[in-house]
Amino acid sequence: MAIFKFLFYSILGILAFLAPFKIGEESSILMGHIKSIIIDGYIEEIRVLVVIVSCVTILGTILGFIKRDFKNKYFQEFFVCGPINGTARILGAIFFLMVHYGVGPSIILDPNTGGMMANDLLPSLMVTFCVGVLLMPLLTAFGLVEFIGVLIAPFMRKVFKVPGYAAIDAIASFLGDGTIGIVVTDEQYQKGYYTQREAVIIATSFSIVGISFAAVVSDLLRLSDRFIIFYATIAFSTVIAGIIIARLPLKKFKDEYYLGKDFRGEEASTSVLVAVKKATETAQKANEIKILLDSIKKVGILYITFIPVIMFMGTLGLVIAEHTTIFNIISMPLVPILKLLGFSEKVAEVMAPSMIVGFSDMYLPSLLIESVPSEMARFLIGTLSFAQLIFLSETGMILVASKIGFDFWDTLKFFILRTIISFPVIFIITQILFRMGILAN
């Protein structure tokens, strides 16, 4: 019975997250199709749900500030937080309500700032979180993690210094969404599968933005006819960055398990029999009803604690990018470097802010660079924006809100670190493609 349970739910999980198929003109994984169906058919209902979540967040967080200690453990988990996080939650919820009802400063209501966050990103994230978290136990709760972990542990340990379980996080991000990859990593860290250091390496190296969004960006940059090369460059630079980051000191993040939990042992043997044994043991213990209720609770926590903070930080970053020259000023030293690398002054002046504006939102670099005639510049900035991986409107704030131990400055440091590592790799690939006649300057 346990082996059937393991196989049945694991196959469902693979079909849901890892097996693209076509419905109509769209090719995506099952989670992607479900997300598209819900957003296309129920977008207004989703926005109403965000209104409700925003109101609950404001009232609950204020009550949490006043009371500080609830007898109800769910109220405690949902509404009690620190002053900085609580303020970000409240302001993010207020920003959404402003945009939704069209009331407030134009700088917030602007379609390129708060309007983009409230109308485009948040509804998509609401659906992604809900569908992803409800389906994710198919991959993580019925033995597939243990099965894969046993088989590929030596490779993951040798190359990335992390357990074999991390392959699930990487694949979920690659074919699904980077936010889901981070949520899975945080969940596995809390269960004791990873140490804090391992969780940091995985969350900042494997949570690549999904292949479907990469296709959207490559189309915007008029590179969709070279999409395989485009995404292969992203994947290759991400692997290189992961290998390097895994070997850095990362002194703040300890090689310790969350609350003393420890699930080590998958490296003891790599035989299929041991892998199946560990998988069936996990499947045997899994209770479907309990897992479902726990997943619903996690969706609620994500809605209350993540969504408003993402709205706040994303809007703030976009306002800075759209209505100030801060990114242009900060990026000025990059212009002469880009000129030395062979780009014209006009192109370099657009590329420079595009290299750092991605810290606000990963879509911004492509929006800034898309009108530039140089294919090399568009390719380099487009792939770099994915390889940078950390951006405040989504992955950065999810990392901050996780239990892994990130703060705002950590996200900034990893963004800079990934940029420094990834840029030379992508530039060399861009030069090779130029010399092969695949890209024009």
Legacy VTK file of the C-alpha trace (Angstrom):
# vtk DataFile Version 3.0
C-alpha trace
ASCII
DATASET POLYDATA
POINTS 441 float
0.000 0.000 0.000
2.827 2.418 0.906
4.645 1.829 -2.402
1.397 2.484 -4.311
0.846 5.681 -2.310
4.385 6.845 -3.090
4.082 6.083 -6.816
0.545 7.448 -7.239
1.097 10.841 -5.608
4.634 11.244 -6.950
3.499 10.621 -10.535
0.695 13.149 -10.018
3.277 15.632 -8.718
5.552 15.057 -11.700
2.625 15.576 -14.077
1.546 18.709 -12.193
4.959 20.405 -12.051
7.467 18.751 -14.321
5.670 17.606 -17.495
4.795 20.352 -20.010
1.892 19.670 -22.373
-0.174 21.712 -24.796
-3.735 23.018 -24.334
-4.825 25.105 -27.300
-1.855 27.234 -28.309
-0.253 27.275 -24.853
2.405 24.772 -23.823
2.947 24.650 -20.072
2.950 22.414 -17.014
-0.392 21.556 -15.368
0.117 24.246 -12.716
0.651 26.808 -15.468
-2.523 25.769 -17.297
-4.587 25.912 -14.078
-3.124 29.346 -13.325
-3.990 30.610 -16.838
-7.557 29.256 -16.652
-8.197 30.903 -13.272
-6.657 34.262 -14.230
-8.392 34.368 -17.621
-11.795 33.429 -16.213
-11.871 34.865 -12.708
-9.596 37.926 -12.630
-12.235 40.190 -11.035
-12.974 37.627 -8.327
-9.233 37.395 -7.612
-9.024 41.178 -7.211
-11.955 41.058 -4.773
-10.054 38.379 -2.854
-7.014 40.685 -2.681
-9.279 43.457 -1.340
-10.491 41.108 1.397
-6.928 39.990 2.183
-5.820 43.646 2.331
-8.587 44.598 4.783
-7.909 41.546 6.967
-4.179 42.316 6.923
-4.668 45.933 8.016
-7.117 45.124 10.826
-5.302 41.984 11.980
-1.829 43.570 12.003
-3.061 46.624 13.939
-4.735 44.291 16.423
-1.484 42.298 16.590
0.440 45.485 17.433
-1.989 46.237 20.265
-2.480 42.747 21.703
0.905 41.100 20.930
-0.212 37.764 22.361
-3.201 35.762 21.121
-4.464 32.583 22.743
-5.422 31.368 19.264
-2.228 30.020 17.643
-3.476 30.878 14.143
-4.090 34.524 15.042
-0.631 34.579 16.611
0.987 33.156 13.483
-0.973 35.350 11.067
-0.956 38.749 12.733
1.881 39.105 15.255
5.084 40.449 13.696
7.821 43.032 14.150
7.230 46.762 13.627
9.069 46.972 10.288
7.377 43.935 8.764
3.985 45.015 10.185
4.333 48.519 8.766
5.256 47.101 5.350
2.204 44.799 5.480
-0.181 47.646 6.338
1.251 50.067 3.762
1.251 47.371 1.075
-2.403 46.586 1.766
-3.254 50.312 1.687
-1.372 50.732 -1.609
-3.430 47.952 -3.171
-6.724 49.443 -1.954
-5.652 52.845 -3.325
-5.012 51.397 -6.786
-8.118 49.194 -6.734
-10.442 52.089 -5.896
-8.463 54.730 -7.825
-7.942 56.926 -4.775
-4.576 58.313 -3.746
-1.397 59.951 -5.084
-0.837 59.538 -8.828
2.685 58.277 -8.138
1.124 55.190 -6.489
-1.747 54.818 -8.984
0.601 55.039 -11.993
0.164 51.957 -14.274
3.954 51.549 -14.229
4.240 51.499 -10.414
1.408 50.543 -8.055
-0.876 49.881 -11.006
1.494 47.249 -12.386
1.828 45.595 -8.969
-1.892 45.613 -8.113
-3.363 44.815 -11.517
-0.767 42.495 -13.028
1.588 40.967 -10.477
-0.530 40.474 -7.337
-3.447 38.575 -8.936
-0.925 36.317 -10.679
0.956 35.721 -7.412
-2.276 34.978 -5.531
-3.112 32.210 -7.992
0.483 30.940 -8.202
0.755 30.658 -4.429
-2.627 28.988 -4.029
-2.265 26.434 -6.825
1.436 25.860 -6.160
1.159 25.363 -2.396
-1.892 23.088 -2.686
-0.184 20.900 -5.299
3.361 21.034 -3.897
2.833 18.226 -1.317
2.540 15.835 -4.274
6.265 16.453 -4.799
7.368 16.914 -1.204
5.153 14.931 1.181
4.839 11.416 -0.269
8.441 10.255 -0.681
9.632 11.730 -3.981
12.018 14.102 -2.188
13.594 11.215 -0.279
13.744 9.007 -3.398
15.537 11.597 -5.531
17.594 12.764 -2.571
19.133 9.345 -2.077
19.943 8.810 -5.758
21.592 12.132 -6.629
22.935 13.186 -3.234
26.629 12.641 -4.186
26.300 14.883 -7.270
24.492 17.686 -5.389
26.979 17.462 -2.519
30.007 17.555 -4.773
28.862 20.322 -7.110
26.655 22.560 -4.928
27.453 21.435 -1.342
23.765 20.709 -0.644
21.671 17.533 -0.153
20.087 15.700 -3.063
16.644 16.904 -1.956
17.530 20.293 -3.456
16.913 18.899 -6.951
13.163 19.117 -6.306
13.420 22.825 -5.467
15.474 23.464 -8.581
13.122 21.596 -10.915
10.020 23.217 -9.389
11.566 26.643 -10.054
12.825 25.741 -13.537
9.497 24.492 -14.889
7.187 26.292 -12.485
8.079 29.527 -10.743
10.979 30.865 -8.686
8.665 31.944 -5.874
7.431 28.367 -5.465
11.040 27.169 -5.385
11.794 29.507 -2.462
8.599 28.510 -0.619
9.571 24.837 -1.005
13.113 25.547 0.201
11.800 27.410 3.258
9.396 24.566 4.018
12.107 21.915 3.661
14.465 23.967 5.842
11.849 24.139 8.608
11.341 20.374 8.368
15.068 19.769 8.882
16.120 18.701 5.374
18.622 21.572 5.063
20.871 23.555 7.361
20.505 27.337 7.249
23.583 27.622 5.030
22.260 24.952 2.640
18.865 26.668 2.477
20.574 29.962 1.580
22.607 28.329 -1.204
19.497 26.640 -2.619
17.206 29.681 -2.337
19.749 32.051 -3.922
21.060 29.665 -6.574
18.231 27.389 -7.714
15.097 29.569 -7.575
15.355 30.599 -11.201
12.313 32.284 -12.736
10.153 29.806 -14.667
10.672 28.954 -18.309
7.225 30.308 -19.270
8.087 33.838 -18.068
11.457 33.641 -19.814
9.530 33.047 -23.052
7.500 36.229 -22.443
10.661 38.292 -21.876
12.474 36.865 -24.909
9.460 37.793 -27.040
9.474 41.360 -25.648
13.176 41.631 -26.530
12.539 40.281 -30.045
14.683 37.212 -29.359
11.986 34.530 -29.309
13.429 32.906 -32.450
16.567 32.219 -30.358
14.738 31.248 -27.181
16.598 27.965 -26.645
19.916 29.848 -26.661
18.377 32.587 -24.478
17.223 30.173 -21.774
20.289 27.936 -22.035
22.422 31.015 -21.246
20.271 31.761 -18.185
20.538 28.159 -16.990
24.298 27.934 -17.578
25.078 31.219 -15.794
22.814 30.165 -12.913
24.700 26.881 -12.506
28.059 28.702 -12.526
26.806 31.209 -9.933
25.491 28.341 -7.791
28.830 26.523 -7.864
30.693 29.688 -6.814
28.200 30.797 -4.123
28.278 27.311 -2.589
31.994 27.784 -1.940
31.824 31.244 -0.344
32.090 31.664 3.468
28.519 33.037 4.005
29.482 33.595 7.647
26.122 34.978 8.777
24.326 31.765 7.821
25.216 28.844 10.057
25.569 25.192 9.156
22.799 24.430 11.666
19.301 22.982 11.378
16.098 24.919 12.083
15.094 24.512 15.755
17.493 21.594 16.032
15.633 19.470 13.461
17.908 17.187 11.467
16.925 14.910 8.581
20.412 13.927 7.465
21.283 10.481 6.187
20.368 10.351 2.513
24.043 10.156 1.513
24.572 6.856 3.357
23.643 4.853 0.256
22.663 5.677 -3.299
21.030 2.366 -4.192
17.525 2.287 -5.682
16.385 -0.124 -2.938
17.393 2.319 -0.196
15.748 5.171 -2.133
12.473 3.226 -2.432
12.621 2.215 1.251
12.994 5.815 2.422
10.276 6.983 0.021
7.744 4.364 1.146
8.450 5.104 4.809
7.606 8.746 4.206
4.499 7.889 2.149
3.284 5.544 4.883
3.372 8.339 7.470
1.704 10.931 5.224
-1.906 11.839 6.080
-3.719 13.391 3.123
-6.323 15.322 5.163
-3.705 16.766 7.497
-1.485 17.711 4.542
-4.400 19.429 2.764
-5.408 21.426 5.860
-1.789 22.387 6.459
-1.471 23.547 2.842
-4.615 25.691 3.122
-3.161 27.297 6.263
0.092 27.989 4.394
-1.835 29.679 1.587
-3.511 31.908 4.182
-0.148 32.763 5.753
1.332 33.604 2.350
-1.648 35.838 1.556
-1.448 37.737 4.844
2.317 37.891 5.389
3.818 37.862 1.860
1.382 39.507 -0.566
1.051 42.938 1.149
4.820 43.166 1.749
5.486 42.336 -1.907
2.992 45.057 -2.893
4.735 47.600 -0.668
8.336 46.861 -1.659
7.520 46.345 -5.330
5.619 49.636 -5.564
8.376 51.487 -3.702
11.047 50.077 -6.014
9.050 50.872 -9.138
8.358 54.429 -7.955
12.101 54.957 -7.454
12.852 53.473 -10.879
10.140 55.390 -12.746
10.103 58.774 -11.015
13.667 59.399 -9.829
17.152 59.297 -11.328
18.616 57.266 -8.455
19.303 54.181 -10.601
20.856 56.351 -13.336
23.146 58.076 -10.826
24.184 54.835 -9.111
24.902 53.158 -12.445
27.007 55.992 -13.924
30.348 54.228 -13.162
29.176 51.286 -15.298
28.891 53.379 -18.477
32.646 53.669 -19.221
33.094 49.960 -18.448
30.376 49.032 -20.954
31.960 51.365 -23.534
35.299 49.592 -23.035
33.508 46.298 -23.682
32.465 47.547 -27.130
29.021 49.105 -26.692
28.299 52.592 -28.029
27.872 55.410 -25.490
24.153 55.686 -26.239
23.583 51.951 -25.716
25.826 51.887 -22.614
23.804 54.702 -21.031
20.653 52.565 -21.298
22.360 49.317 -20.319
23.932 50.692 -17.116
20.707 51.439 -15.189
19.162 48.287 -16.671
21.832 46.242 -14.885
20.773 47.441 -11.431
17.097 48.357 -11.791
16.293 44.634 -11.719
16.686 44.754 -7.940
13.240 46.412 -7.885
11.558 44.088 -10.361
13.076 41.679 -12.856
10.765 42.862 -15.662
12.108 46.449 -15.517
15.507 45.817 -17.189
13.785 44.358 -20.251
11.335 47.282 -20.401
14.250 49.752 -20.312
16.361 47.949 -22.918
13.709 46.644 -25.337
13.863 49.667 -27.693
17.679 49.511 -28.048
18.667 48.344 -31.572
21.661 46.273 -30.364
20.699 42.592 -30.134
23.787 41.952 -28.022
22.674 44.544 -25.465
19.102 43.199 -25.360
20.332 39.604 -25.025
22.873 40.441 -22.315
20.467 42.492 -20.173
17.557 40.085 -20.705
19.513 37.014 -19.596
21.289 38.908 -16.787
17.951 40.025 -15.309
17.054 36.338 -14.838
20.502 35.328 -13.575
20.406 38.094 -10.936
17.435 36.204 -9.448
16.853 38.499 -6.431
14.276 41.264 -6.935
12.225 43.106 -4.319
8.809 42.883 -5.941
8.821 39.094 -5.557
11.718 36.744 -4.714
13.576 39.246 -2.500
10.637 39.899 -0.201
9.702 36.205 -0.086
13.243 35.508 1.131
12.924 38.244 3.776
9.576 36.857 4.929
10.897 33.268 5.076
12.347 31.558 8.162
15.749 31.181 6.497
17.094 34.363 8.090
17.329 36.970 5.312
16.975 40.695 5.836
16.815 43.492 3.240
20.598 43.963 3.179
21.153 40.256 2.588
18.960 40.399 -0.520
20.922 43.427 -1.789
24.266 41.675 -1.157
23.173 38.537 -3.019
21.803 40.625 -5.914
25.177 42.375 -6.254
27.062 39.099 -5.815
25.039 37.305 -8.483
25.442 40.274 -10.843
29.237 40.281 -10.395
29.439 36.525 -10.994
26.913 36.262 -13.846
27.812 39.293 -15.971
31.249 38.050 -17.174
29.815 34.617 -17.977
26.927 36.056 -19.989
29.152 38.648 -21.686
31.528 35.923 -22.919
28.560 33.905 -24.261
27.195 37.052 -25.932
30.560 37.657 -27.626
30.696 34.064 -28.868
27.154 34.357 -30.273
28.104 37.656 -31.950
31.148 36.106 -33.609
29.006 33.169 -34.759
26.589 35.610 -36.389
23.699 34.664 -34.071
23.506 38.143 -32.481
24.068 41.576 -34.023
25.485 44.632 -32.258
LINES 1 442
441 0 1 2 3 4 5 6 7 8 9 10 11 12 13 14 15 16 17 18 19 20 21 22 23 24 25 26 27 28 29 30 31 32 33 34 35 36 37 38 39 40 41 42 43 44 45 46 47 48 49 50 51 52 53 54 55 56 57 58 59 60 61 62 63 64 65 66 67 68 69 70 71 72 73 74 75 76 77 78 79 80 81 82 83 84 85 86 87 88 89 90 91 92 93 94 95 96 97 98 99 100 101 102 103 104 105 106 107 108 109 110 111 112 113 114 115 116 117 118 119 120 121 122 123 124 125 126 127 128 129 130 131 132 133 134 135 136 137 138 139 140 141 142 143 144 145 146 147 148 149 150 151 152 153 154 155 156 157 158 159 160 161 162 163 164 165 166 167 168 169 170 171 172 173 174 175 176 177 178 179 180 181 182 183 184 185 186 187 188 189 190 191 192 193 194 195 196 197 198 199 200 201 202 203 204 205 206 207 208 209 210 211 212 213 214 215 216 217 218 219 220 221 222 223 224 225 226 227 228 229 230 231 232 233 234 235 236 237 238 239 240 241 242 243 244 245 246 247 248 249 250 251 252 253 254 255 256 257 258 259 260 261 262 263 264 265 266 267 268 269 270 271 272 273 274 275 276 277 278 279 280 281 282 283 284 285 286 287 288 289 290 291 292 293 294 295 296 297 298 299 300 301 302 303 304 305 306 307 308 309 310 311 312 313 314 315 316 317 318 319 320 321 322 323 324 325 326 327 328 329 330 331 332 333 334 335 336 337 338 339 340 341 342 343 344 345 346 347 348 349 350 351 352 353 354 355 356 357 358 359 360 361 362 363 364 365 366 367 368 369 370 371 372 373 374 375 376 377 378 379 380 381 382 383 384 385 386 387 388 389 390 391 392 393 394 395 396 397 398 399 400 401 402 403 404 405 406 407 408 409 410 411 412 413 414 415 416 417 418 419 420 421 422 423 424 425 426 427 428 429 430 431 432 433 434 435 436 437 438 439 440
